[in-house]
């Protein structure tokens, strides 16, 4: 992880801003890739249907995460000062970062729909950014919530992908 725990607070904040910027850049890259390489021939109907299902499911998961987080919603990994409550219900009962899951699922859906190799690479890079960003965010959440955070991690062991990661 870039700067998961301890260390200089300003460095951690700068890492959080950099990770958010990378998240935006890579998400835009998936939406509008600079280079397009397709792996499909003429018949990709099943893949397109699966991709659409992943895209819609990802949008739903991200929206559920936003609604579950409600007024604690924030774009940077450092939790807002006003957000005092640790969210553990709704989408957060399944994974600790449901919005990241939703965005990655949606990006994977677009990748499958288009059969784009460049989008595969951009989505993989975005997954790495979310892994780093979640580690940084979790360090702050652990500092802020202590034992409650430890219990939440035990009850919800997967960061981003239910049952896997």
Secondary structure, 3 states (H helix, E strand, C coil): CCCCCCCCHHHHHHHHHHHHHHHHHHHHHHHCCCCCCECCCCCCHHHHHHHHHHHHHHHHHHHHHHHHHHHHCCCCCCCCCCCCCCCCCHHHHCCCCHHHHHHHHHHHHHHHHHCEHHHHHHHHHHHHHHHHHHHHHHHHHHHHHHHHHHHHHHHCCCCCCCCCC
